Amino acid sequence: MAKKLIFITVFQLLIIVTGYCQKSPSLINVTGLIENNVSDSLLIMNGLDEPVHQIAITENSKVKGYFKGKTGYYQMMLGQEKFPCYFKSGDMHSFSVNMKEFGNTIQFSGGQAAANNYLIAKAKRDGVTKAAEANGMAIKMEEADFIKYNDSIFKAKADLLNNSGIQDDAFIQLEKKSLAIEQMNELVNFPMMKIFALGQKDFKTSATYPDAFKLTNFNDPDLIQVPGYTMLIQNLSFKLANEKKERNEVRDVFTECLNMIDSLVTNAEVKEHVAFYFGKMALEHTKTPAEYVAKYKAIVKDPAHLKVADDWFAEVSSTLPGKPSPDFKLKDIAGKEYTLKSFRGKYVYIDVWATWCMPCIGEIPHLKKLESDMHGKDIVFVSICTYDEKSKWEKYLKEKEMSGVQLYSEKTEPFLSKYSIRGIPRFILLDKEGKIINPNVERPSDPSLRKVFAELGL
């Protein structure tokens, strides 16, 4: 059930607690027994992947600890395995697992055992579904077929919940809301993935397609703990922002997305929460960093949340427009080595991608067309494959007959960290002297990119 993350998260230093006390209304108690243990600690995160506590694993592979927390959804991580859970303040939550057969052996007992075993079963089912959709099967469907498919997926989830034997009515009601939000997210994602992953820029849903804006409560602070709620509001805000970007009404879709969050959400607690989590996630994607940070700081009030934007802006200050670009030393499939000096005298359009990244793959036909149309002009197209296996990259280049300068990079390449690249695809535009024109320029499928090139005389 472990997932590889596209975004790299820097965990804060956590205090390891090995003590134990009796049940308390304000404490969440956790015990566990691990066979074939591979880790020295159990990491506990909230529903938003933030670390909240870490418990040391003893020499006899036992877990025994507690932390102060509210009743709600959490995640636990052992080694590379991450699994969902539901903790209730004052209850004792116990689990056992054999790390060699993790998915088949993880089992809860004690408080909220039925809810936690249901969440494990649900996660396993989701894993099967995602594996089946790995080739983009769902987003390639016609609208009517997708709705039927989506309904069938969530009917099965509802049946799993109804047959789980859970007696806690509060959890059942919360999980029903969670399932409804999950399903709404899938409905919102379907047309967006048609546009961004498949490159179907003109795709529109029919008049009978579910209206997520009418079906979503943007102002319920009780839903903040529900996995998917924050993402749903972000997705809907992004949809409106992208429509304005397509009409050339705004320059940067991410700054406009903050405007949409500010407009759609009136509850102060929900607004702070959504603006902060979207804000820190989208920082690296904005094409107008100064304007983005200014808008973020106009919405967000919490000093700790404001510091996130200040720290990021300081981090990327060396890669703002006009600065000399960080260099790299990378090889192509034939072993020829390149640095940015190899392209001095030409504009350089850099594409950072991976073979497993569907939005990256969706841009390739547009990139090929762009390269063809710009042939003979003072610009070179450089693609850097990273966060990927070199053998898969080599196979993909041969099968797809990729053009341009194709380079491979280990994820530890300093060029990536200096540009603060945590998500892909990412596109960078440099001038003829190797200075940065835009550290996050438009992607090949965006018609605005042609205008950028035209302004440069290309």
VEXKOL-837320 format. One record per residue (C-alpha): residue in three letters; x, y negated, z; residue number from 1. Coordinates in Angstrom, 1 decimal. Example, Ala and Ser with C-alpha at 12.3 -4.5 7.8 and 13.67 -1.06 7.14 Angstrom:
# VEXKOL-837320
Ala:12.3:4.5:7.8:1 .
Ser:13.7:1.1:7.1:2 .
END
This chain:
# VEXKOL-837320
Met:0.0:0.0:0.0:1 .
Ala:3.0:-2.3:0.1:2 .
Lys:3.0:-5.1:-2.5:3 .
Lys:5.9:-6.8:-4.1:4 .
Leu:5.5:-10.6:-3.7:5 .
Ile:6.0:-13.0:-6.6:6 .
Phe:6.6:-15.8:-4.1:7 .
Ile:9.5:-15.5:-1.7:8 .
Thr:8.6:-16.4:1.9:9 .
Val:11.2:-17.6:4.4:10 .
Phe:10.1:-16.3:7.8:11 .
Gln:10.6:-18.4:10.8:12 .
Leu:12.7:-17.0:13.7:13 .
Leu:10.5:-14.8:15.8:14 .
Ile:10.9:-13.9:19.5:15 .
Ile:10.9:-10.2:20.1:16 .
Val:8.7:-9.2:23.0:17 .
Thr:9.1:-5.7:24.5:18 .
Gly:6.9:-6.1:27.6:19 .
Tyr:3.4:-4.9:28.2:20 .
Cys:0.5:-5.9:30.4:21 .
Gln:-3.0:-4.7:31.1:22 .
Lys:-5.8:-5.8:28.8:23 .
Ser:-6.7:-9.5:29.0:24 .
Pro:-9.5:-11.5:27.3:25 .
Ser:-6.9:-13.7:25.7:26 .
Leu:-4.4:-11.1:24.7:27 .
Ile:-4.3:-8.6:21.8:28 .
Asn:-2.6:-5.4:22.9:29 .
Val:-0.9:-3.1:20.3:30 .
Thr:0.6:0.4:20.8:31 .
Gly:1.9:2.8:18.2:32 .
Leu:3.8:6.0:17.5:33 .
Ile:5.9:6.2:14.4:34 .
Glu:7.3:9.4:12.9:35 .
Asn:10.4:9.1:10.6:36 .
Asn:10.8:5.5:11.6:37 .
Val:12.7:3.2:9.3:38 .
Ser:12.4:-0.2:11.1:39 .
Asp:13.5:-1.8:14.3:40 .
Ser:10.4:-3.8:14.8:41 .
Leu:6.7:-4.2:13.9:42 .
Leu:5.8:-7.5:12.3:43 .
Ile:2.3:-8.9:12.8:44 .
Met:0.9:-11.5:10.4:45 .
Asn:-2.4:-13.3:10.1:46 .
Gly:-4.6:-13.0:7.1:47 .
Leu:-2.6:-15.7:5.2:48 .
Asp:0.7:-13.7:5.4:49 .
Glu:2.1:-15.9:8.2:50 .
Pro:4.1:-14.2:10.9:51 .
Val:2.5:-14.5:14.3:52 .
His:4.4:-11.9:16.4:53 .
Gln:7.1:-9.2:16.3:54 .
Ile:7.2:-6.2:18.6:55 .
Ala:10.4:-4.2:19.0:56 .
Ile:10.2:-0.5:18.2:57 .
Thr:11.8:1.6:21.0:58 .
Glu:14.4:4.4:20.5:59 .
Asn:11.7:7.0:20.7:60 .
Ser:9.8:5.2:17.9:61 .
Lys:7.1:3.8:20.0:62 .
Val:5.5:0.4:19.8:63 .
Lys:4.1:-1.3:22.9:64 .
Gly:3.4:-5.0:23.1:65 .
Tyr:1.0:-7.8:23.2:66 .
Phe:0.5:-11.4:21.9:67 .
Lys:-2.0:-14.2:22.5:68 .
Gly:-4.4:-14.4:19.6:69 .
Lys:-8.0:-14.8:18.5:70 .
Thr:-10.3:-12.0:17.3:71 .
Gly:-10.0:-11.6:13.6:72 .
Tyr:-8.1:-10.2:10.6:73 .
Tyr:-4.4:-9.5:10.8:74 .
Gln:-1.8:-7.5:8.9:75 .
Met:1.0:-5.3:10.2:76 .
Met:4.3:-4.6:8.4:77 .
Leu:6.7:-1.6:9.0:78 .
Gly:9.7:-1.7:6.7:79 .
Gln:8.2:-2.4:3.2:80 .
Glu:4.7:-1.1:4.1:81 .
Lys:2.0:-3.6:4.9:82 .
Phe:-1.5:-2.7:6.0:83 .
Pro:-4.6:-4.7:7.1:84 .
Cys:-6.1:-4.6:10.5:85 .
Tyr:-8.7:-6.2:12.7:86 .
Phe:-7.8:-7.1:16.3:87 .
Lys:-10.2:-8.1:19.0:88 .
Ser:-8.9:-10.0:22.1:89 .
Gly:-8.9:-7.9:25.2:90 .
Asp:-9.0:-4.6:23.3:91 .
Met:-6.2:-2.0:23.1:92 .
His:-5.4:-1.2:19.5:93 .
Ser:-3.4:2.0:18.9:94 .
Phe:-2.0:3.5:15.7:95 .
Ser:0.1:6.4:14.5:96 .
Val:1.9:7.0:11.2:97 .
Asn:4.5:9.2:9.5:98 .
Met:6.6:6.8:7.3:99 .
Lys:7.3:9.6:4.8:100 .
Glu:3.6:9.9:4.0:101 .
Phe:2.5:6.4:5.0:102 .
Gly:-0.7:6.1:3.0:103 .
Asn:-2.0:9.5:4.1:104 .
Thr:-1.1:9.4:7.7:105 .
Ile:-1.8:5.8:9.0:106 .
Gln:-4.5:6.2:11.6:107 .
Phe:-6.0:4.0:14.3:108 .
Ser:-7.5:4.9:17.6:109 .
Gly:-8.7:2.9:20.7:110 .
Gly:-10.4:-0.5:20.3:111 .
Gln:-11.8:-1.3:16.8:112 .
Ala:-10.5:2.1:15.5:113 .
Ala:-13.5:2.5:13.1:114 .
Ala:-13.0:-1.0:11.7:115 .
Asn:-9.3:-0.5:11.2:116 .
Asn:-9.6:2.9:9.6:117 .
Tyr:-12.2:1.4:7.3:118 .
Leu:-9.8:-1.4:6.3:119 .
Ile:-7.1:1.2:5.6:120 .
Ala:-9.5:3.2:3.4:121 .
Lys:-10.5:0.0:1.7:122 .
Ala:-6.9:-0.9:1.0:123 .
Lys:-6.2:2.5:-0.5:124 .
Arg:-9.2:2.1:-2.7:125 .
Asp:-8.1:-1.4:-3.8:126 .
Gly:-4.7:0.1:-4.6:127 .
Val:-6.2:2.6:-7.0:128 .
Thr:-8.3:-0.1:-8.6:129 .
Lys:-5.3:-2.4:-9.1:130 .
Ala:-3.3:0.4:-10.6:131 .
Ala:-6.1:1.1:-13.1:132 .
Glu:-6.1:-2.6:-14.0:133 .
Ala:-2.4:-3.0:-14.3:134 .
Asn:-2.5:-3.2:-18.1:135 .
Gly:-5.1:-6.0:-18.0:136 .
Met:-8.0:-3.7:-18.6:137 .
Ala:-10.6:-5.8:-16.6:138 .
Ile:-9.7:-9.2:-18.1:139 .
Lys:-9.8:-7.7:-21.6:140 .
Met:-13.5:-6.7:-21.2:141 .
Glu:-16.4:-8.6:-22.7:142 .
Glu:-18.3:-10.7:-20.1:143 .
Ala:-21.3:-8.4:-19.7:144 .
Asp:-19.0:-5.3:-19.3:145 .
Phe:-16.8:-7.1:-16.8:146 .
Ile:-19.9:-8.1:-14.6:147 .
Lys:-21.1:-4.4:-14.6:148 .
Tyr:-17.6:-3.2:-13.8:149 .
Asn:-17.1:-5.8:-11.0:150 .
Asp:-20.6:-4.9:-9.6:151 .
Ser:-19.6:-1.2:-9.5:152 .
Ile:-16.4:-1.9:-7.7:153 .
Phe:-18.1:-3.9:-5.0:154 .
Lys:-21.0:-1.5:-4.6:155 .
Ala:-18.4:1.2:-3.8:156 .
Lys:-16.9:-1.2:-1.2:157 .
Ala:-20.3:-1.9:0.3:158 .
Asp:-21.0:1.9:0.5:159 .
Leu:-17.6:2.4:2.2:160 .
Leu:-18.5:-0.2:4.8:161 .
Asn:-22.0:1.2:5.3:162 .
Asn:-20.7:4.7:5.8:163 .
Ser:-17.8:3.7:8.1:164 .
Gly:-19.6:4.3:11.4:165 .
Ile:-18.6:0.9:12.7:166 .
Gln:-20.7:-0.2:15.7:167 .
Asp:-19.3:-3.7:16.0:168 .
Asp:-22.0:-5.9:14.4:169 .
Ala:-19.8:-9.0:14.5:170 .
Phe:-17.2:-7.2:12.4:171 .
Ile:-19.8:-5.8:9.9:172 .
Gln:-21.2:-9.3:9.3:173 .
Leu:-17.8:-10.8:8.9:174 .
Glu:-16.7:-8.1:6.5:175 .
Lys:-19.8:-8.5:4.4:176 .
Lys:-18.9:-12.2:4.0:177 .
Ser:-15.4:-11.1:3.2:178 .
Leu:-16.6:-8.7:0.5:179 .
Ala:-18.8:-11.4:-1.0:180 .
Ile:-15.9:-13.8:-1.1:181 .
Glu:-13.7:-11.1:-2.7:182 .
Gln:-16.2:-10.5:-5.4:183 .
Met:-16.7:-14.3:-6.1:184 .
Asn:-12.9:-14.6:-6.4:185 .
Glu:-12.9:-11.9:-9.1:186 .
Leu:-15.7:-13.7:-11.0:187 .
Val:-13.8:-17.0:-10.8:188 .
Asn:-10.5:-15.3:-11.9:189 .
Phe:-12.0:-13.5:-14.9:190 .
Pro:-12.4:-16.6:-17.2:191 .
Met:-9.2:-18.2:-15.8:192 .
Met:-7.2:-15.1:-16.6:193 .
Lys:-8.7:-15.0:-20.1:194 .
Ile:-7.3:-18.5:-20.6:195 .
Phe:-3.9:-18.3:-18.8:196 .
Ala:-2.9:-14.6:-19.1:197 .
Leu:-4.5:-13.8:-22.5:198 .
Gly:-4.0:-17.3:-24.0:199 .
Gln:-7.7:-17.6:-25.0:200 .
Lys:-7.8:-21.4:-24.5:201 .
Asp:-11.4:-21.7:-25.8:202 .
Phe:-12.9:-19.0:-23.7:203 .
Lys:-16.2:-20.0:-22.1:204 .
Thr:-18.5:-17.9:-19.9:205 .
Ser:-22.2:-17.7:-20.8:206 .
Ala:-25.0:-19.7:-19.2:207 .
Thr:-26.1:-16.7:-17.2:208 .
Tyr:-22.6:-16.1:-15.6:209 .
Pro:-22.7:-16.5:-11.8:210 .
Asp:-22.2:-20.1:-10.8:211 .
Ala:-19.5:-19.9:-8.1:212 .
Phe:-19.8:-23.6:-7.2:213 .
Lys:-23.5:-23.1:-6.2:214 .
Leu:-22.8:-19.9:-4.4:215 .
Thr:-19.8:-21.1:-2.4:216 .
Asn:-19.9:-22.8:1.0:217 .
Phe:-17.0:-25.2:1.0:218 .
Asn:-17.4:-26.4:4.5:219 .
Asp:-17.7:-23.4:6.9:220 .
Pro:-14.7:-23.4:9.3:221 .
Asp:-15.8:-19.9:10.6:222 .
Leu:-14.8:-18.5:7.1:223 .
Ile:-11.2:-19.8:7.4:224 .
Gln:-10.2:-16.4:8.9:225 .
Val:-11.8:-14.5:6.1:226 .
Pro:-9.2:-13.2:3.5:227 .
Gly:-9.9:-14.9:0.2:228 .
Tyr:-11.9:-17.9:1.4:229 .
Thr:-9.0:-20.3:1.1:230 .
Met:-8.1:-18.9:-2.3:231 .
Leu:-11.7:-19.2:-3.6:232 .
Ile:-11.8:-22.9:-2.8:233 .
Gln:-8.3:-23.3:-4.4:234 .
Asn:-9.4:-21.4:-7.5:235 .
Leu:-12.6:-23.5:-7.9:236 .
Ser:-10.7:-26.7:-7.4:237 .
Phe:-8.1:-25.6:-9.9:238 .
Lys:-10.8:-24.8:-12.4:239 .
Leu:-12.1:-28.4:-12.3:240 .
Ala:-8.6:-29.9:-12.3:241 .
Asn:-7.6:-27.8:-15.3:242 .
Glu:-10.7:-28.8:-17.3:243 .
Lys:-9.7:-32.5:-16.7:244 .
Lys:-6.2:-31.6:-17.8:245 .
Glu:-7.5:-30.0:-21.0:246 .
Arg:-9.4:-33.3:-21.7:247 .
Asn:-6.1:-35.2:-21.2:248 .
Glu:-7.7:-37.1:-18.3:249 .
Val:-4.9:-36.3:-15.9:250 .
Arg:-1.2:-35.7:-16.2:251 .
Asp:-0.6:-33.1:-13.6:252 .
Val:-3.2:-30.3:-12.8:253 .
Phe:-1.8:-29.6:-9.4:254 .
Thr:-2.0:-33.2:-8.2:255 .
Glu:-5.6:-33.3:-9.6:256 .
Cys:-6.3:-30.0:-7.7:257 .
Leu:-5.6:-31.8:-4.5:258 .
Asn:-8.0:-34.5:-5.6:259 .
Met:-10.6:-31.8:-6.2:260 .
Ile:-10.1:-30.2:-2.7:261 .
Asp:-10.4:-33.7:-1.2:262 .
Ser:-13.7:-34.2:-3.1:263 .
Leu:-15.3:-30.7:-2.7:264 .
Val:-14.5:-30.1:1.0:265 .
Thr:-16.0:-32.5:3.5:266 .
Asn:-15.4:-30.5:6.7:267 .
Ala:-12.2:-31.9:8.3:268 .
Glu:-10.9:-28.5:9.6:269 .
Val:-11.5:-26.7:6.3:270 .
Lys:-10.0:-29.6:4.2:271 .
Glu:-6.9:-29.7:6.3:272 .
His:-6.5:-25.9:6.1:273 .
Val:-7.1:-25.6:2.3:274 .
Ala:-5.1:-28.6:1.4:275 .
Phe:-2.1:-27.4:3.4:276 .
Tyr:-2.1:-23.9:2.1:277 .
Phe:-2.7:-24.9:-1.5:278 .
Gly:-0.3:-27.8:-1.0:279 .
Lys:2.7:-25.8:0.1:280 .
Met:2.1:-23.1:-2.5:281 .
Ala:1.8:-25.5:-5.4:282 .
Leu:4.7:-27.8:-4.5:283 .
Glu:7.1:-26.1:-6.9:284 .
His:4.7:-26.2:-9.8:285 .
Thr:3.8:-29.9:-9.9:286 .
Lys:5.2:-31.9:-12.8:287 .
Thr:4.9:-35.1:-10.9:288 .
Pro:6.6:-34.4:-7.6:289 .
Ala:6.5:-37.9:-6.1:290 .
Glu:2.8:-38.4:-7.0:291 .
Tyr:2.0:-34.9:-5.7:292 .
Val:3.6:-35.5:-2.3:293 .
Ala:1.9:-38.9:-2.0:294 .
Lys:-1.5:-37.3:-2.6:295 .
Tyr:-0.8:-34.4:-0.2:296 .
Lys:0.2:-36.8:2.5:297 .
Ala:-2.9:-38.8:2.0:298 .
Ile:-5.1:-35.8:2.7:299 .
Val:-3.2:-33.7:5.2:300 .
Lys:-3.0:-35.1:8.8:301 .
Asp:-1.2:-32.5:10.9:302 .
Pro:2.4:-33.7:11.4:303 .
Ala:3.8:-30.1:11.1:304 .
His:1.9:-29.8:7.8:305 .
Leu:3.3:-33.1:6.6:306 .
Lys:6.8:-32.0:7.4:307 .
Val:6.4:-29.1:4.9:308 .
Ala:6.1:-31.6:2.0:309 .
Asp:8.9:-33.8:3.2:310 .
Asp:11.3:-30.8:3.6:311 .
Trp:10.4:-29.6:0.1:312 .
Phe:10.8:-33.0:-1.5:313 .
Ala:14.3:-33.2:0.1:314 .
Glu:15.1:-29.7:-1.2:315 .
Val:14.2:-30.5:-4.8:316 .
Ser:15.7:-34.0:-4.8:317 .
Ser:18.7:-32.7:-6.6:318 .
Thr:16.6:-31.3:-9.5:319 .
Leu:14.3:-34.3:-10.2:320 .
Pro:14.2:-35.9:-13.6:321 .
Gly:17.5:-37.6:-14.6:322 .
Lys:19.7:-35.4:-12.4:323 .
Pro:22.4:-33.1:-13.9:324 .
Ser:21.0:-29.6:-14.1:325 .
Pro:22.5:-26.8:-12.0:326 .
Asp:24.4:-24.5:-14.2:327 .
Phe:24.4:-20.7:-14.7:328 .
Lys:26.6:-18.0:-16.1:329 .
Leu:24.5:-15.3:-17.6:330 .
Lys:24.8:-12.7:-20.3:331 .
Asp:22.6:-11.6:-23.2:332 .
Ile:21.8:-8.0:-24.1:333 .
Ala:25.1:-7.7:-26.1:334 .
Gly:27.1:-8.9:-23.1:335 .
Lys:27.8:-12.4:-24.5:336 .
Glu:28.1:-14.9:-21.7:337 .
Tyr:26.4:-18.3:-21.7:338 .
Thr:26.5:-21.4:-19.6:339 .
Leu:24.6:-24.6:-20.1:340 .
Lys:27.7:-26.0:-21.7:341 .
Ser:27.1:-23.5:-24.5:342 .
Phe:24.1:-25.7:-25.6:343 .
Arg:25.6:-29.1:-25.1:344 .
Gly:24.4:-31.5:-27.8:345 .
Lys:20.9:-30.0:-28.0:346 .
Tyr:17.8:-30.2:-25.9:347 .
Val:17.3:-27.0:-23.9:348 .
Tyr:13.9:-25.5:-23.1:349 .
Ile:14.3:-22.8:-20.5:350 .
Asp:11.7:-20.1:-19.8:351 .
Val:12.0:-18.1:-16.5:352 .
Trp:10.0:-14.9:-16.8:353 .
Ala:9.7:-11.1:-16.1:354 .
Thr:8.3:-8.2:-18.0:355 .
Trp:5.7:-7.4:-15.3:356 .
Cys:4.4:-10.9:-15.1:357 .
Met:1.1:-11.1:-17.2:358 .
Pro:1.1:-14.9:-17.4:359 .
Cys:4.7:-14.8:-18.6:360 .
Ile:3.8:-12.2:-21.3:361 .
Gly:0.8:-14.3:-22.3:362 .
Glu:3.1:-17.2:-23.2:363 .
Ile:5.4:-15.2:-25.4:364 .
Pro:3.4:-15.5:-28.7:365 .
His:3.1:-19.2:-28.1:366 .
Leu:6.9:-19.4:-27.4:367 .
Lys:7.7:-17.5:-30.6:368 .
Lys:5.5:-19.8:-32.6:369 .
Leu:7.1:-22.9:-31.0:370 .
Glu:10.6:-21.5:-31.8:371 .
Ser:9.6:-20.9:-35.4:372 .
Asp:8.1:-24.4:-35.8:373 .
Met:11.1:-26.1:-34.2:374 .
His:13.7:-24.1:-36.2:375 .
Gly:16.5:-26.3:-37.4:376 .
Lys:15.8:-29.1:-34.9:377 .
Asp:18.1:-30.1:-32.1:378 .
Ile:16.6:-27.8:-29.5:379 .
Val:17.5:-24.4:-28.2:380 .
Phe:15.1:-22.0:-26.4:381 .
Val:16.6:-20.0:-23.6:382 .
Ser:14.6:-17.3:-21.8:383 .
Ile:15.9:-16.0:-18.5:384 .
Cys:14.4:-12.7:-17.2:385 .
Thr:14.6:-12.3:-13.4:386 .
Tyr:13.0:-10.5:-10.5:387 .
Asp:13.0:-7.5:-12.9:388 .
Glu:14.9:-4.4:-13.7:389 .
Lys:17.6:-4.9:-16.4:390 .
Ser:16.6:-1.6:-18.2:391 .
Lys:13.0:-2.8:-18.5:392 .
Trp:14.2:-6.1:-19.9:393 .
Glu:16.4:-4.5:-22.4:394 .
Lys:13.6:-2.1:-23.5:395 .
Tyr:11.1:-5.0:-23.8:396 .
Leu:13.5:-7.1:-26.0:397 .
Lys:14.0:-4.3:-28.4:398 .
Glu:10.3:-3.3:-28.6:399 .
Lys:9.0:-6.9:-29.0:400 .
Glu:11.9:-8.2:-31.2:401 .
Met:12.3:-11.2:-29.0:402 .
Ser:13.9:-14.4:-30.5:403 .
Gly:15.8:-17.3:-29.0:404 .
Val:18.6:-16.8:-26.5:405 .
Gln:17.6:-14.0:-24.1:406 .
Leu:19.5:-13.8:-20.8:407 .
Tyr:19.1:-11.6:-17.7:408 .
Ser:19.6:-12.9:-14.2:409 .
Glu:19.7:-11.2:-10.8:410 .
Lys:17.3:-12.7:-8.3:411 .
Thr:20.2:-14.0:-6.3:412 .
Glu:21.4:-16.3:-9.1:413 .
Pro:22.1:-19.8:-7.6:414 .
Phe:20.4:-21.5:-10.6:415 .
Leu:17.0:-20.1:-9.4:416 .
Ser:17.4:-21.1:-5.8:417 .
Lys:18.7:-24.6:-6.7:418 .
Tyr:15.5:-25.1:-8.8:419 .
Ser:13.5:-23.6:-5.9:420 .
Ile:11.9:-21.1:-8.2:421 .
Arg:9.6:-18.9:-6.2:422 .
Gly:7.0:-18.2:-8.8:423 .
Ile:7.0:-17.4:-12.5:424 .
Pro:6.6:-18.3:-15.3:425 .
Arg:8.6:-21.5:-14.9:426 .
Phe:9.7:-23.8:-17.7:427 .
Ile:12.5:-26.4:-17.6:428 .
Leu:13.4:-29.1:-20.1:429 .
Leu:17.0:-30.5:-20.3:430 .
Asp:18.4:-33.3:-22.5:431 .
Lys:21.4:-33.0:-24.8:432 .
Glu:23.8:-33.9:-22.0:433 .
Gly:22.4:-31.2:-19.6:434 .
Lys:20.4:-33.7:-17.5:435 .
Ile:16.9:-32.8:-16.4:436 .
Ile:14.0:-34.3:-18.3:437 .
Asn:11.4:-32.2:-16.5:438 .
Pro:12.1:-29.5:-13.9:439 .
Asn:8.6:-28.1:-14.4:440 .
Val:7.6:-28.9:-18.0:441 .
Glu:4.5:-27.8:-19.8:442 .
Arg:4.3:-24.1:-20.9:443 .
Pro:4.3:-23.2:-24.6:444 .
Ser:0.5:-22.6:-24.8:445 .
Asp:-0.1:-26.2:-23.6:446 .
Pro:-0.7:-28.6:-26.6:447 .
Ser:0.8:-31.4:-24.4:448 .
Leu:4.2:-29.8:-24.9:449 .
Arg:4.2:-30.7:-28.5:450 .
Lys:3.6:-34.3:-27.5:451 .
Val:6.6:-34.2:-25.2:452 .
Phe:8.8:-32.9:-28.0:453 .
Ala:7.5:-35.6:-30.4:454 .
Glu:8.4:-38.3:-27.9:455 .
Leu:12.0:-36.9:-28.0:456 .
Gly:12.0:-37.2:-31.8:457 .
Leu:11.8:-33.4:-32.3:458 .
END
